[in-house]
Amino acid sequence: MPQEKGSRNEDSGLSRARELATLDMVNSRAVLDHTQRDAIKQSTSLLRAELARIDAEARRLKALRGELIAQLQINETLLIPIRMLPHDVLSDIFLEVVSRYRAVSRNLGTPAIARVCREWRAIVFRDPRLWTVVNVPYRDDWNESVEAIIEAYLSRSLQLSLHVCARGDMRDPEPYRSGSADDDDASVVDLTISDDDPTLFDMFALRAIQCIAALSAHRWKSLCLSGHRAVFDQQTQLELPILDSITIAARSSYVILSDALTLSFLAHAPCLRKIVVDVRIAFYDLPKWETLKHATYLLRECSRAEFNNIDDQLCSQEQLETLAVIQQDCDTYDPVALRGERLFSGTFMPHLATITVSGAGHSILTALLAPALQMLVVHDAYQDCYDEEDPGVISFIMRMDSQCALRSLRVLKLVRVLLDQNAGMDLVFRCLERLPSLESLHIESSRHLSDARSILRYELLVWLTRTAEAPARLPNLTNLVLYFGKERHKGAKSRLRNLLASRETCGSAEGVSLKALTRFRTDISKELQIG
């Protein structure tokens, strides 16, 4: 392949320079005559000129490369499949993507998806659905610019319903301790004195909610609000015609409160169906929402005061259909501390169909009369000793049945439920025998820790197996889930085969109709699964 003319000149110039001056001449300290010196000077000038030419060409090629890359990116952008989609389809995709993020992860300003390119920004700003989640940032510097941002954000949602979230300061206050550091009683907490005042973060949330409410309260679909009680107490009465769901959490206080947290500003919510309440404040009194169907109470300390709060609220919530009482941190669950935490109010809840409890939350079961209960879900609970009178989730279920027969219970789910080491399985068996209408039973041990106290034991598999001596146990059971997790038992696979074989056909025994098992799930072996 012939070389370019410039390349030949470059090679010849460099070759000539190498002939005139060599490294050996430098090492031998050669003395140059006038002819050699003039020739080397001329060669040096030529080399410098050639180097300057190459540098200029390199800069030109670098600039050209940048232009080529920019044009290539334009071409590839125009050819990507997503650009073939109409803008309304892109809007739907954007909505699907952002809906996967919780409200507390959203931006109050421009959504991140609008910062990708000008075209996407235009699409986002034209679609009011992408502006319906209003998340107030956790800040302490309220000013007019924040108010302007809120107004602009709300205006872009047009008249669509809104989901509003604001968080105040939820850090627990330090209690005031009387006495000096040298006093013996310096660690005694004085409950009448505290610096438990709203912080700047609380005041920011308060001002933000007031601003948003003034502009859009009639459009609120859901509200999530937390912080010092001042964030709630200093709100004005709101008209909330379409509010469907609220989540509230008031910061803990070491001050003895003279009045309850009432949430009266939320009283006018004729369509409210769902509440989530973080029970960490000593006294509160919820409005009586006649349309309320679903309530979740989050326990912090699992104290008598917390349970009494929940019990008091349930007395005015007889219309509930689902109830959840959840312990926030089940790792701190101490069953011994709950021996005196039994509730006996016997609140009659004729419409309650589903109850979910975790940790110490199962103590609420003794306070309920639920004749229409269809589903009971229990997580991370404990049964003390072996008698029905001892505290524990199994004995509390039996007590519920004694107070109001659980003939309607169809689904029982027990996840990480433990028995006292001195207790046998007889109490569990007696409990299950009281539930003849049960159609679905789900029992699950810990998937990460092995614990011999789990109720999912070899004896349970034996008990669930239909035999000639006991053919009618759980006669309506059609769905069974047994997850052993880390607690694997030797011979469990063989015993499961016997269990499934005994329940593979329907029939009758002792005058009772027996249903066949139509669905079975386990982590022992996939080949055993049914349905």
N, C-alpha and C positions, 0 to 999 in steps of 0.2 A: 504494500500500500504506500503510495508516494507521500512524502512529508510535505507540509505546508512550507512556503517560502520563509515565513517568519521563524519557524522552528529550525530550518537549516541555518539561518543567520545566527540564531541563538546558540546552536551547537558549535558553529565555527568560531564564534566570538569566545565562547567558553573554552574551546579546545586551544585556540591561539593563546589565551591567557594562561592556560595550564602549561604551555610550552615555554612561555616567557618567564614564569615564576613558579618555582616548585617548593615543596616543604623541605627537600634536601638542601636547597640553597639557603633556607633559613637556618636549618640545623648546623650547617657547615660554616656559617657566618661568611657567606660569599661576598666579595667586594665587587660591586657592579660598575661597569664602565659607563660612559655617557650614553652610548647607543642603547644599552640595556635599560638604563634609567628612563630614557625618553619613551622607549617601547612600552615599559611597564606602566608609566604615567598615562599613556594613551589608552592602554588596555583597561586601566582602572576607571577612566572616564566612561569608556564604553560599557563596562560592567554596571556602573552606577545608573547609567541611562537605561540600560535594559531592566535593572531591578525596579526602577521607578515605573517603567512601562508595565511590568508584570503586576506591581502593586495596584496600579490604576485599573488594569484589567480584572484583577481579583475583586476590587470594589464594585466594578460594573457588574460582574457575574453574581456577586452577593446580592446586590440590589435587584437584579433580574430574577434571582432565585426567590426573593421575598415576594416579588410581584406574581411569579408563577404559583407560589403556594397560596397567596390570597385569592387568585382567580380559581385555583383548583378547589378551594374551600367553598367558593360561591357556587361553582358547578355542582359539587357534591351535595351542598345544602339544597339546591334546587331539585336534585334527583332523589332525595331521601323519601321513602314511602309516606311518612307522616304529612309531608306537604301536599300530598294528593287528597288528604282528608278535608272535607268542608269545615268551616269554622264552628258550626254547631256541634259537629262530632268531636272536634278538639275540646270544646267547652265541656262536653259530657265526660271526656277522658280526664280533663283537669279536675272536674268535680269528684270523680271516682278516686283519683290520687289523693287529693287533700282530705277527703272524708275519712281516710285511714289514720289520720293524725288526730290525737286528742286535742280538745279545745285549748288546753294549757300550752300546747306546742305551736299554736298559730301566731302569726304576726298581726299586730293591730294596724300597722302601716301597710305598705304594698306587699302582697304575698310573694314569696320567693319565686314561685313559678312565673311571675310576671317580669322577672329580671333576666330571663334567658335571652330574649330577643324582642325587638320592637313589635313584631307581629303577634307574639304570644302576649305581650303586654296589652296590646289593643284588644285582643280577645278577652283577656281577664277583666279588663275595665268595662267591657260591654256586657258581661254576664253577671247579673245581680246575685245569682245563686252562690257565687264564690265569695260573697261579702256578708254572709249571714251568720258567721261565727265571730262573735266579738269577744276577744280575749284581752282583758286589761293587763298590761305588763306589771311585773312586781317592781315598783319604783317608789321613790320617796321625794320626787321633785315635781309636784303638780304645778302646772303653769298654763297660760293661755294657749300655747302651741299644742299641748296635749288635747285640750278641748277642741281645737280646730281639727286635729287629726281624727278625733272621735266623730265629729260632725261630718267630715268628708267620708269617712268609712261608712257611716250609717246611711248617708245619701246614696251611696253606690248600691246598697241593697234594695233600693226602691221601697216597696211595701211588703216585701217577703217577711215571713216569720223569722225571729232571731233566736240564737242560742248565746247567752251572755255568761261570761265567766270572769270573776274578779277575785284576787287573792290578797288578803292583808297579811299581817305578820303573825305566823302561827308558831313562833318559837315560844316555848314555855317560859314564863317569867321566873326570875330568881326570887325565892321567898325572903322576906325580911326576917333577920335573926336578931332577937333581942339580946342585950348584954355585950360585953366586950369579948375580945378573942381569948382573954385569960380566964373568963368566968366559966364555972363548971356547967352552967346551963345556957351557954352561948349558942348551942345547937338547937335550942327550942324555937320552933317557928311561931311567930306572932301572927295569927290569922287576921288580926284587925288592922295591921299596918302593912302596906306593900306599895311598891312603885309600879304596880301593874296598870299602866296607863297606855292608851293607844299610841303607837309609834307613827312615824312619818309614813311608813308603808301602809299602815291601817288608814290613815287620813287620805292617802292617795286613792286607795280602793273605795273609800267612802265617797270622795268627790267624783270619782269616775262613774260609780253606779248612779249617783244623783244626776249627773250629766246625761248618761245614757237613758235613764228612766224618763227624764223630762222630754227627750226627743222620741222615744220609741217604746215605752212600757206597754202600750197596747199591742205591740207586735212580738212580745217575748213569748217564745215557745218553751224555753228551759232556762234555768238560772242556777249557777254554781257560785256560791259566795262563802268566803271564809275570812277570819280575822278576829280582832278584838270585838267585844260585844257592842262597842260604840258604832262599829260599822253597821250593825243591825238596828240599834236603838235610835240612831239619829236619822234614819230614813223616814220619809213622809209616806202617808198612805198612798198606795198605788192601785190603779185599776188595771187588772191583768186578765183580760177576757179570754185569751187563748193559752195561758200558761199551763203546761202539761206536766212539767217535772222540775223539782228543785233539789239541790244538794247544798247542805249547809254545815259549817263547822265553825264553832266559836272557840277562841283560844282559852286554854285552861286558866284558872285564876286561883290565887291563894287568899283572895278576899272573900269573906263570908257575905254572900249576896243577900240583900234585903228583899229584892224582888226578882221574879223569874224573867228569863229572856222569852219574850212573847212572840216575836216575829209578826207583830200586828200589821206591819206594812205589806205583808203578803196575804192578808186575810181575804181580800177580794179577788179570789182566783177561782171562778166557778167551774173551770174545766180541769183543775189539778187532779192528776191520777197517780203520780209517783213522787215519793220523797226519799231522800237519803240523808240521814242525820248522824253526824259524828258526835257521840255522847261523851263529851269531855268537860262540859260545863255543869256545875252542880245543880242548877235549877233552870228549867225552861218550860214553856207552856205553848204548845203548838195551837194554831187556830183550828177550828173544827171544819175541815173541808169535807163536805158531804160526798163529793165525787171521788175521794181518795180510794184507790184500789190496791196500791203496792207501796209497801214501806220497808226500808232497810235502816237498821240502827247499828252503828259501828261502836263497839266497846273499846275503851282504852285501859282502864284499871280493873274492870270487872268487879267493881265495888257494889255494895248494897245500894248506894245512892244512884249509881247508873241504872241498875235493874229497876229500882223504884221509879225512876224517871220514865223508863220505857213502859213499865206497867201502868203508870198514870196516863200516858198518852194512849195506850191501847184501849183504855176504858171509853174513850170517845172516838174510837176508830173501828167500831163493830162491823163496818161495811167492808173491811179489808178482804182482799182475795188472796194476796200473797204477802208473806212476812219473812224478813231475813234479819237475824241478830248475829252479827259477825264480830269475832274478836280480832282486833287489828294485828296483834303479834301473838300468835299461838305458841311461839317458842317460850314465852314467859308464863305459860299456863300452869298454874299450881292447883291441882284438884283438892289438896288438903285445905287450902284457904277458902274453898267454896262450901265447906260443910254447913255453914250457917246461912248460905245464900239461897234459900228456898223461897219461892214465891207462892202464895196460896190465894191470890185474889179471885181466881176462877172467872176471868173475863170471858163472857160468852161471845163468840165470834162465829155466827151462823154461816157466813159466806167464805170463810178462810179455807182455801183449797190447797195452798202450797206453803210449806215452812222450810226455811233453810237456816241452819245454825252452824257455828264453828266455834271451837275452843269452849270457853265458859258460857258461850251464848246458849247452850242447851238448857241452862237453868231456867230460861223463860218458859220452857215447855210446861212446867207445873202451874203456870199462871193462866193457861189457856184452856178453854172449852171449845173444841172445834169439831162439831159433829159431821161437817162436810169435807174434812181433810182428805185429800187424795194423794198428795206427795209430801214426803218428809226426807230432807237431805241433811246429813250430818257430816261435818268435817272436823278432824283433829279434836276428838272428844275422848273422855275417860270415864270408866265405870269403876267406882270405888267398892272394894270388898265384894260381897256375894249376895247381899240381901236386897229386897225391893225397897227397904227403908233407907238404904245407904245412898248418898248422893252419886249421881252418874247418869249418863245419857240413857242407858238401857232401863234403869229403874224409873227414870222420869217419863219415858215412853209408856211404860206399864202404868204409871200413875195417871197419865193422860187417858189411857184406855179405861181405867177404873172410874175416872170422873165423867167421861163421856166416851162411850164405846167407839173405837176407831174402825167401825165396820166398813167405812167408805174408803179406807186407805188402800191405794192401788200400787203406789211406787214407794220403795224404801231404799235409800242410798246411804251407805255407811262407808266413809273414806277415812282411813287412818284412825279408827276407833280402837282404843286399848282397854284391856281389862286389868284390874289390880292383880298382882302376882299371886295373891292368896285366893283369888276368885276362880271358880270353875266356869264351864260353859253353860251350866244349867239355867242360869238367869237369862242368858241369850236365847236359849231354846224356849223357855217359858214365854219370853217376849214375842218370839215369832209365832208361837202357837196361838197367841191372841189376835193374830192378823190373818184370818182365813180368806179375806178378800184380796190379799196381796197378789198382784199380777207380775210385778217386776221387782227383782231384788239385785242390788248392786253392792258388792262388798269389795273394798280395795285396801291393801296394805301399802305401806310406804314403798315407793319405787327407788328410794335412795338409801334408806337405813333398814337394817334388819332388827326387828323388835319382836321378841317372843310373846309379848303381851297382846299382839294383834288378835282380833276375834276370828280372823280367817285362819282356822286351824283344821287339822285332820279330823277332829271330832265333828266339826261343822259339816264337812263333806259326808261323813257317815250319817249325820242326822238328816241331811237333805235328801238322802237316798230313800226312795220308797221301798218298803219291805212289807212282808205279810203281817208282821207285828204292828207296823205303823204305816198303813197305806195312804192315809189322808192328810199328811202334813203339807201345808201350803197347797191345797188342791187346785187353786186357780193360777198357779205360777206358770207363766209362759215365757218369761224373759229373765235370764239369769246371767249376771256378770261377776266373775271372780278373778281379780287381779292380785296375784301373790307378791309382786314386786321382788324385793330382796329376800322376803321370808318364804323361801321355797322349801317344801316338805318332801321328804323321801317317800316315794310311793304315791305322790299326789296324782300323777298322770293315770295310774291304774285305778285309783279311787274315783277320779272324775269320769272315767269310762263307765264304771258301775253306776254312778249317779245318773249319767245321761241315758244309759240303757233302761234304768228304772222309770224314767220319765218320758220315754220316746212315744208312748201311746196314751190315748185318753181312755176313760172308762168310768167305773164307779166302785166305791168301797164304803162300807158302813153307811149306806144311804147318801153318800156324798159324791157328786160328779167330779171327776178328775180330768183336768186338762193336760194336754201334752206340751212339753217344752218345745217352742218353735224358734227360739233365738238363744244362743249361748256364746259368750265371749270370755276368753281367758288368755293370759300371757304364758301359760305352761306349754301349750302346743297349738299351732294353727290348725292342725288336722282335727282337733276336737271341736272347733267352732261350728256353730249351726246358724243358718239364716243370714 
